[in-house]
Protein backbone atom coordinates (compact mmCIF):
# COMPACT_ATOMS: atom_id res chain seq x y z
CA UNK A 1 0.00 0.00 0.00
CA UNK A 2 1.31 3.50 -0.81
CA UNK A 3 2.65 5.43 2.17
CA UNK A 4 0.29 8.06 3.56
CA UNK A 5 1.09 11.54 4.75
CA UNK A 6 -0.69 10.97 8.07
CA UNK A 7 -0.16 8.48 10.87
CA UNK A 8 -2.18 7.09 13.74
CA UNK A 9 -0.86 8.01 17.19
CA UNK A 10 -2.02 6.62 20.54
CA UNK A 11 -3.39 9.21 22.91
CA UNK A 12 -2.19 7.22 25.93
CA UNK A 13 1.30 5.93 25.09
CA UNK A 14 2.12 8.04 21.97
CA UNK A 15 2.97 4.92 19.98
CA UNK A 16 2.77 5.48 16.23
CA UNK A 17 0.93 3.19 13.81
CA UNK A 18 0.73 3.13 10.01
CA UNK A 19 -1.72 5.62 8.48
CA UNK A 20 -4.02 3.07 6.88
CA UNK A 21 -4.75 -0.17 8.68
CA UNK A 22 -7.74 -1.75 10.39
CA UNK A 23 -7.09 -0.49 13.88
CA UNK A 24 -9.37 1.33 16.33
CA UNK A 25 -7.17 1.27 19.42
CA UNK A 26 -3.48 1.01 20.27
CA UNK A 27 -2.13 -2.28 21.68
CA UNK A 28 -2.18 -0.55 25.10
CA UNK A 29 -5.96 0.07 24.72
CA UNK A 30 -5.66 3.83 24.13
CA UNK A 31 -7.71 5.63 21.48
CA UNK A 32 -6.00 6.84 18.32
CA UNK A 33 -5.60 10.20 16.64
CA UNK A 34 -5.01 10.83 12.97
CA UNK A 35 -1.91 13.05 13.01
CA UNK A 36 -1.27 15.04 9.85
CA UNK A 37 2.09 16.30 8.71
CA UNK A 38 1.37 19.92 9.63
CA UNK A 39 4.95 20.96 8.84
CA UNK A 40 4.46 19.90 5.24
CA UNK A 41 1.09 21.69 5.09
CA UNK A 42 2.31 24.98 6.57
CA UNK A 43 2.21 27.71 3.95
CA UNK A 44 0.72 25.28 1.41
CA UNK A 45 -2.92 25.76 2.33
CA UNK A 46 -4.90 28.92 2.99
CA UNK A 47 -8.46 30.14 3.46
CA UNK A 48 -8.57 31.67 -0.03
CA UNK A 49 -8.22 28.16 -1.52
CA UNK A 50 -11.17 26.92 0.55
CA UNK A 51 -13.21 29.97 -0.50
CA UNK A 52 -12.43 29.37 -4.18
CA UNK A 53 -13.63 25.79 -3.87
CA UNK A 54 -16.94 27.02 -2.49
CA UNK A 55 -18.04 28.17 -5.97
CA UNK A 56 -16.72 25.10 -7.80
CA UNK A 57 -18.97 22.40 -9.27
CA UNK A 58 -16.55 19.56 -8.50
CA UNK A 59 -18.20 17.14 -6.02
CA UNK A 60 -15.10 17.15 -3.82
CA UNK A 61 -15.13 20.95 -3.65
CA UNK A 62 -18.88 21.22 -3.13
CA UNK A 63 -18.75 18.87 -0.15
CA UNK A 64 -18.49 20.77 3.13
CA UNK A 65 -16.02 18.12 4.26
CA UNK A 66 -13.83 17.32 1.26
CA UNK A 67 -13.46 21.03 0.46
CA UNK A 68 -11.05 21.01 3.40
CA UNK A 69 -9.42 17.71 2.34
CA UNK A 70 -5.80 18.62 3.13
CA UNK A 71 -6.86 18.99 6.77
CA UNK A 72 -9.26 16.01 6.76
CA UNK A 73 -7.68 13.19 4.77
CA UNK A 74 -5.67 13.80 1.62
CA UNK A 75 -6.85 10.97 -0.66
CA UNK A 76 -7.41 10.78 -4.42
CA UNK A 77 -10.63 12.38 -5.68
CA UNK A 78 -11.90 9.10 -7.14
CA UNK A 79 -11.64 7.41 -3.72
CA UNK A 80 -13.95 9.76 -1.89
CA UNK A 81 -17.51 8.99 -0.82
CA UNK A 82 -19.72 12.06 -0.82
CA UNK A 83 -23.36 13.07 -0.81
CA UNK A 84 -22.53 16.75 -0.82
CA UNK A 85 -22.57 16.77 2.99
CA UNK A 86 -22.17 19.96 5.00
CA UNK A 87 -23.11 23.34 3.52
CA UNK A 88 -25.56 23.68 6.39
CA UNK A 89 -27.33 26.89 7.35
CA UNK A 90 -26.10 29.34 9.96
CA UNK A 91 -29.14 30.99 11.51
CA UNK A 92 -29.65 33.98 13.72
CA UNK A 93 -32.85 34.24 15.67
CA UNK A 94 -33.86 37.13 17.91
CA UNK A 95 -36.33 34.85 19.70
CA UNK A 96 -33.64 32.32 20.55
CA UNK A 97 -31.15 35.03 21.57
CA UNK A 98 -33.70 36.61 23.86
CA UNK A 99 -34.63 33.22 25.34
CA UNK A 100 -31.03 32.38 26.18
CA UNK A 101 -30.30 35.90 27.46
CA UNK A 102 -27.61 36.87 24.95
CA UNK A 103 -27.57 39.85 22.62
CA UNK A 104 -26.89 37.63 19.58
CA UNK A 105 -26.66 33.92 18.84
CA UNK A 106 -25.80 32.02 15.66
CA UNK A 107 -26.95 28.42 15.21
CA UNK A 108 -25.27 26.09 12.72
CA UNK A 109 -27.91 23.57 11.71
CA UNK A 110 -26.20 20.25 11.12
CA UNK A 111 -29.62 18.65 10.78
CA UNK A 112 -29.48 19.95 7.21
CA UNK A 113 -26.96 17.28 6.20
CA UNK A 114 -28.10 14.63 3.67
CA UNK A 115 -29.37 12.18 6.30
CA UNK A 116 -30.43 14.86 8.75
CA UNK A 117 -27.57 14.92 11.23
CA UNK A 118 -23.95 16.00 11.68
CA UNK A 119 -22.90 12.35 11.43
CA UNK A 120 -22.67 12.58 7.63
CA UNK A 121 -19.50 14.64 7.92
CA UNK A 122 -17.62 11.89 9.72
CA UNK A 123 -19.32 9.10 7.83
CA UNK A 124 -18.26 10.22 4.34
CA UNK A 125 -14.66 9.88 5.54
CA UNK A 126 -15.28 6.57 7.37
CA UNK A 127 -16.88 5.03 4.27
CA UNK A 128 -14.05 6.36 2.09
CA UNK A 129 -11.51 4.62 4.33
CA UNK A 130 -13.58 1.40 4.31
CA UNK A 131 -13.23 1.52 0.52
CA UNK A 132 -9.47 2.17 0.66
CA UNK A 133 -9.11 -0.84 2.97
CA UNK A 134 -11.17 -3.01 0.61
CA UNK A 135 -13.87 -3.70 3.21
CA UNK A 136 -17.28 -4.98 2.09
CA UNK A 137 -19.10 -4.87 5.43
CA UNK A 138 -19.36 -1.98 7.89
CA UNK A 139 -21.01 -1.78 11.32
CA UNK A 140 -21.82 0.61 14.13
CA UNK A 141 -23.71 0.82 17.40
CA UNK A 142 -25.97 3.81 17.48
CA UNK A 143 -28.58 5.85 19.25
CA UNK A 144 -29.92 6.34 15.71
CA UNK A 145 -28.15 9.05 13.75
CA UNK A 146 -24.85 7.25 13.16
CA UNK A 147 -26.76 4.21 11.93
CA UNK A 148 -28.93 6.29 9.57
CA UNK A 149 -25.85 7.95 8.15
CA UNK A 150 -23.80 4.78 7.83
CA UNK A 151 -26.68 2.91 6.21
CA UNK A 152 -27.07 5.62 3.58
CA UNK A 153 -23.40 6.05 2.69
CA UNK A 154 -22.83 2.28 2.70
CA UNK A 155 -25.77 1.77 0.34
CA UNK A 156 -24.32 4.41 -1.97
CA UNK A 157 -21.11 2.43 -2.20
CA UNK A 158 -22.74 -1.01 -2.39
CA UNK A 159 -21.41 -2.02 1.05
CA UNK A 160 -23.33 -4.14 3.53
CA UNK A 161 -24.32 -2.14 6.62
CA UNK A 162 -24.96 -3.75 10.01
CA UNK A 163 -26.32 -1.60 12.80
CA UNK A 164 -26.76 -2.34 16.50
CA UNK A 165 -29.37 -0.27 18.28
CA UNK A 166 -30.65 -0.21 21.85
CA UNK A 167 -34.10 -1.78 21.92
CA UNK A 168 -36.99 0.69 22.02
CA UNK A 169 -34.70 3.64 22.65
CA UNK A 170 -34.16 5.13 19.25
CA UNK A 171 -36.36 7.78 17.70
CA UNK A 172 -38.63 6.63 14.91
CA UNK A 173 -37.23 8.84 12.16
CA UNK A 174 -33.79 7.30 12.69
CA UNK A 175 -35.00 3.71 12.84
CA UNK A 176 -36.96 4.28 9.62
CA UNK A 177 -33.81 5.45 7.88
CA UNK A 178 -31.72 2.41 8.86
CA UNK A 179 -34.46 0.07 7.64
CA UNK A 180 -35.18 2.05 4.50
CA UNK A 181 -31.53 2.28 3.43
CA UNK A 182 -31.36 -1.49 3.75
CA UNK A 183 -29.10 -1.94 6.78
CA UNK A 184 -29.18 -5.23 8.68
CA UNK A 185 -30.66 -3.77 11.86
CA UNK A 186 -30.10 -5.62 15.13
CA UNK A 187 -31.89 -4.55 18.31
CA UNK A 188 -29.90 -5.23 21.44
CA UNK A 189 -31.65 -5.87 24.70
CA UNK A 190 -29.83 -3.20 26.66
CA UNK A 191 -28.67 0.36 26.15
CA UNK A 192 -26.28 2.08 23.74
CA UNK A 193 -23.27 1.21 25.90
CA UNK A 194 -24.15 -2.52 25.66
CA UNK A 195 -24.55 -2.19 21.89
CA UNK A 196 -21.20 -0.38 21.63
CA UNK A 197 -19.41 -3.09 23.61
CA UNK A 198 -20.92 -5.83 21.45
CA UNK A 199 -20.24 -4.21 18.09
CA UNK A 200 -16.56 -3.85 18.99
CA UNK A 201 -16.42 -7.58 19.78
CA UNK A 202 -18.22 -8.47 16.56
CA UNK A 203 -15.83 -6.35 14.46
CA UNK A 204 -12.82 -7.91 16.20
CA UNK A 205 -14.09 -11.39 15.30
CA UNK A 206 -15.45 -10.90 11.80
CA UNK A 207 -14.20 -9.04 8.75
CA UNK A 208 -16.43 -6.03 9.41
CA UNK A 209 -15.15 -2.46 9.57
CA UNK A 210 -16.25 -0.52 12.64
CA UNK A 211 -17.57 2.96 11.92
CA UNK A 212 -18.34 4.39 15.35
CA UNK A 213 -16.42 7.50 16.35
CA UNK A 214 -13.85 5.25 18.07
CA UNK A 215 -12.70 5.01 14.45
CA UNK A 216 -10.25 7.93 14.21
CA UNK A 217 -11.18 8.71 10.59
CA UNK A 218 -14.75 9.55 11.61
CA UNK A 219 -13.36 12.26 13.87
CA UNK A 220 -11.40 13.75 10.97
CA UNK A 221 -14.58 14.31 8.95
CA UNK A 222 -16.44 15.79 11.88
CA UNK A 223 -13.74 18.46 12.26
CA UNK A 224 -15.28 20.08 9.20
CA UNK A 225 -18.18 21.47 11.25
CA UNK A 226 -15.70 23.90 12.81
CA UNK A 227 -14.00 24.68 9.49
CA UNK A 228 -17.27 25.40 7.73
CA UNK A 229 -18.59 27.44 10.64
CA UNK A 230 -15.52 29.68 10.42
CA UNK A 231 -15.85 29.86 6.64
CA UNK A 232 -19.50 30.95 7.02
CA UNK A 233 -18.23 33.75 9.26
CA UNK A 234 -15.46 34.89 6.91
CA UNK A 235 -12.97 33.07 9.12
CA UNK A 236 -13.77 35.09 12.23
CA UNK A 237 -13.37 32.93 15.33
CA UNK A 238 -16.29 33.29 17.77
CA UNK A 239 -15.84 33.65 21.51
CA UNK A 240 -17.80 30.46 22.20
CA UNK A 241 -18.99 27.33 20.41
CA UNK A 242 -21.66 25.39 22.31
CA UNK A 243 -22.66 21.80 21.45
CA UNK A 244 -24.20 18.68 23.01
CA UNK A 245 -22.08 15.77 24.23
CA UNK A 246 -22.94 12.05 24.19
CA UNK A 247 -20.25 9.67 22.96
CA UNK A 248 -18.06 12.81 22.88
CA UNK A 249 -16.72 12.39 19.35
CA UNK A 250 -18.13 15.63 18.04
CA UNK A 251 -16.61 18.01 20.55
CA UNK A 252 -13.30 16.10 20.35
CA UNK A 253 -13.34 16.60 16.59
CA UNK A 254 -14.28 20.27 16.80
CA UNK A 255 -11.43 21.13 19.14
CA UNK A 256 -8.90 18.96 17.24
CA UNK A 257 -9.65 20.75 13.97
CA UNK A 258 -9.44 24.19 15.50
CA UNK A 259 -6.20 23.32 17.29
CA UNK A 260 -4.75 22.27 13.93
CA UNK A 261 -5.82 25.55 12.29
CA UNK A 262 -4.06 27.39 15.08
CA UNK A 263 -0.94 25.23 14.83
CA UNK A 264 -0.84 26.06 11.11
CA UNK A 265 -1.04 29.76 11.92
CA UNK A 266 -4.36 30.09 10.05
CA UNK A 267 -6.23 31.39 13.11
CA UNK A 268 -4.78 33.34 16.01
CA UNK A 269 -7.05 32.29 18.86
CA UNK A 270 -9.18 29.32 19.80
CA UNK A 271 -12.83 29.78 20.72
CA UNK A 272 -13.99 28.55 24.11
CA UNK A 273 -16.04 25.38 23.89
CA UNK A 274 -19.05 24.48 26.04
CA UNK A 275 -20.20 20.85 26.00
CA UNK A 276 -23.75 20.29 27.23
CA UNK A 277 -24.91 16.96 28.64
CA UNK A 278 -28.31 15.74 29.74
CA UNK A 279 -28.57 15.59 33.53
CA UNK A 280 -29.50 11.89 33.35
CA UNK A 281 -26.51 10.98 31.15
CA UNK A 282 -23.70 13.21 32.34
CA UNK A 283 -20.39 11.34 32.87
CA UNK A 284 -18.32 14.16 31.34
CA UNK A 285 -20.08 16.80 33.43
CA UNK A 286 -19.38 14.82 36.58
CA UNK A 287 -15.70 14.33 35.72
CA UNK A 288 -15.25 17.96 34.71
CA UNK A 289 -16.92 19.45 37.75
CA UNK A 290 -15.26 17.11 40.25
CA UNK A 291 -11.80 17.01 38.66
CA UNK A 292 -11.97 13.20 38.99
CA UNK A 293 -11.26 10.85 36.05
CA UNK A 294 -14.22 10.10 33.81
CA UNK A 295 -16.21 7.17 35.24
CA UNK A 296 -18.77 5.22 33.20
CA UNK A 297 -22.37 5.55 34.40
CA UNK A 298 -24.97 2.78 34.46
CA UNK A 299 -28.69 3.22 33.89
CA UNK A 300 -28.55 6.58 32.10
CA UNK A 301 -31.86 8.15 31.06
CA UNK A 302 -32.94 11.20 29.10
CA UNK A 303 -35.66 12.21 26.65
CA UNK A 304 -32.81 13.21 24.32
CA UNK A 305 -32.19 9.59 23.29
CA UNK A 306 -29.35 10.58 20.93
CA UNK A 307 -27.17 11.41 23.94
CA UNK A 308 -28.39 8.68 26.28
CA UNK A 309 -24.82 7.39 26.80
CA UNK A 310 -23.04 6.48 30.04
CA UNK A 311 -19.68 5.26 28.78
CA UNK A 312 -18.44 7.61 26.05
CA UNK A 313 -15.60 6.28 23.90
CA UNK A 314 -13.94 9.65 23.29
CA UNK A 315 -13.73 10.84 26.93
CA UNK A 316 -10.00 11.44 26.87
CA UNK A 317 -10.00 13.27 23.52
CA UNK A 318 -12.84 15.40 24.75
CA UNK A 319 -11.00 16.44 27.91
CA UNK A 320 -7.88 17.26 25.86
CA UNK A 321 -9.94 19.57 23.64
CA UNK A 322 -11.64 21.19 26.60
CA UNK A 323 -8.27 21.93 28.18
CA UNK A 324 -6.91 23.46 24.95
CA UNK A 325 -10.04 25.54 24.34
CA UNK A 326 -10.47 26.65 27.94
CA UNK A 327 -13.80 24.83 27.76
CA UNK A 328 -16.59 24.16 30.20
CA UNK A 329 -19.15 21.37 30.63
CA UNK A 330 -22.74 22.06 31.70
CA UNK A 331 -25.70 19.80 32.32
CA UNK A 332 -29.40 20.44 31.61
CA UNK A 333 -32.58 18.63 32.65
CA UNK A 334 -35.06 17.07 30.23
CA UNK A 335 -37.50 19.88 31.02
CA UNK A 336 -34.88 22.45 30.10
CA UNK A 337 -34.14 20.57 26.86
CA UNK A 338 -37.82 20.38 25.93
CA UNK A 339 -38.48 24.03 26.63
CA UNK A 340 -35.41 25.11 24.63
CA UNK A 341 -36.59 22.83 21.84
CA UNK A 342 -40.01 24.45 21.81
CA UNK A 343 -38.29 27.84 21.40
CA UNK A 344 -35.95 26.63 18.61
CA UNK A 345 -38.86 24.93 16.84
CA UNK A 346 -41.21 27.91 17.15
CA UNK A 347 -38.47 30.16 15.73
CA UNK A 348 -38.93 28.17 12.51
CA UNK A 349 -35.53 26.51 12.82
CA UNK A 350 -36.45 23.23 14.51
CA UNK A 351 -34.16 20.49 15.76
CA UNK A 352 -34.26 17.17 17.59
CA UNK A 353 -34.12 17.10 21.41
CA UNK A 354 -30.36 16.40 21.84
CA UNK A 355 -29.56 19.38 19.61
CA UNK A 356 -31.56 21.65 21.84
CA UNK A 357 -29.39 20.77 24.84
CA UNK A 358 -27.11 23.31 23.13
CA UNK A 359 -29.65 26.10 23.56
CA UNK A 360 -30.69 25.04 27.07
CA UNK A 361 -27.01 24.98 28.02
CA UNK A 362 -26.35 28.44 26.56
CA UNK A 363 -29.21 29.81 28.64
CA UNK A 364 -27.81 28.30 31.81
CA UNK A 365 -24.27 29.50 31.09
CA UNK A 366 -25.52 33.00 30.29
CA UNK A 367 -27.59 33.08 33.50
CA UNK A 368 -24.60 32.05 35.61
CA UNK A 369 -22.40 34.66 33.91
CA UNK A 370 -19.98 32.10 32.41
CA UNK A 371 -20.93 33.42 28.96
CA UNK A 372 -21.10 37.23 28.79
CA UNK A 373 -24.31 38.71 27.45
CA UNK A 374 -22.46 40.47 24.64
CA UNK A 375 -20.24 37.52 23.68
CA UNK A 376 -20.03 36.24 20.11
CA UNK A 377 -21.67 32.81 20.56
CA UNK A 378 -22.31 29.99 18.06
CA UNK A 379 -24.30 26.86 18.83
CA UNK A 380 -24.39 23.58 16.95
CA UNK A 381 -27.78 21.98 16.31
CA UNK A 382 -26.87 18.38 15.58
CA UNK A 383 -30.04 16.77 14.20
CA UNK A 384 -33.22 17.54 12.26
CA UNK A 385 -36.61 18.11 13.93
CA UNK A 386 -38.16 15.21 11.99
CA UNK A 387 -35.76 12.68 13.47
CA UNK A 388 -37.97 12.45 16.54
CA UNK A 389 -41.54 13.45 15.62
CA UNK A 390 -42.94 11.36 18.45
CA UNK A 391 -41.46 13.60 21.12
CA UNK A 392 -42.75 16.69 19.31
CA UNK A 393 -46.32 15.43 19.14
CA UNK A 394 -46.31 14.14 22.70
CA UNK A 395 -44.96 17.49 23.92
CA UNK A 396 -47.64 19.51 22.15
CA UNK A 397 -50.36 17.12 23.26
CA UNK A 398 -49.23 17.72 26.83
CA UNK A 399 -48.31 14.08 27.31
CA UNK A 400 -44.87 14.77 28.74
CA UNK A 401 -46.20 16.29 31.97
CA UNK A 402 -45.83 19.70 33.59
CA UNK A 403 -43.76 21.81 33.48
CA UNK A 404 -42.52 20.24 30.23
CA UNK A 405 -45.43 21.31 28.12
CA UNK A 406 -45.66 24.98 28.98
CA UNK A 407 -45.04 26.16 25.41
CA UNK A 408 -47.60 23.80 23.93
CA UNK A 409 -49.13 24.51 20.55
CA UNK A 410 -52.40 22.75 21.16
CA UNK A 411 -54.04 20.76 18.41
CA UNK A 412 -57.48 22.26 17.72
CA UNK A 413 -60.38 19.90 17.12
CA UNK A 414 -63.39 21.44 15.30
CA UNK A 415 -66.59 20.33 13.67
CA UNK A 416 -66.48 20.50 9.85
CA UNK A 417 -68.49 23.73 9.52
CA UNK A 418 -67.58 27.33 8.62
CA UNK A 419 -69.07 28.72 11.85
CA UNK A 420 -67.16 26.30 14.03
CA UNK A 421 -63.90 27.07 12.25
CA UNK A 422 -64.37 30.85 12.45
CA UNK A 423 -65.22 30.51 16.13
CA UNK A 424 -62.09 28.46 16.69
CA UNK A 425 -59.94 31.07 14.88
CA UNK A 426 -61.29 33.77 17.17
N1 LIG B 1 -26.68 15.17 18.93
C1 LIG B 1 -27.21 14.19 18.17
C2 LIG B 1 -28.44 14.49 17.39
C3 LIG B 1 -26.59 12.92 18.14
O1 LIG B 1 -27.11 11.96 17.38
C4 LIG B 1 -25.45 12.68 18.93
C5 LIG B 1 -24.82 11.37 18.96
C6 LIG B 1 -24.95 13.75 19.68
C7 LIG B 1 -25.58 14.98 19.66
C8 LIG B 1 -23.74 13.62 20.51
O2 LIG B 1 -22.56 13.61 19.75
O3 LIG B 1 -21.75 11.41 20.50
O4 LIG B 1 -20.27 12.95 19.25
O5 LIG B 1 -20.93 13.47 21.59
N2 LIG B 1 -25.31 10.36 18.42
C9 LIG B 1 -24.62 9.07 18.30
C10 LIG B 1 -25.39 8.12 17.39
C11 LIG B 1 -24.12 8.50 19.54
O6 LIG B 1 -25.27 6.89 17.55
O7 LIG B 1 -26.08 8.59 16.50
P1 LIG B 1 -21.29 12.82 20.30
Boltz pocket constraint, residues with backbone or C-beta under 6 A from the ligand:
constraints:
  - pocket:
      binder: B
      contacts: [[A, 117], [A, 119], [A, 141], [A, 142], [A, 143], [A, 144], [A, 145], [A, 146], [A, 147], [A, 213], [A, 244], [A, 245], [A, 246], [A, 247], [A, 248], [A, 249], [A, 250], [A, 251], [A, 306], [A, 307], [A, 352], [A, 354], [A, 355], [A, 382], [A, 383]]
      max_distance: 6.0
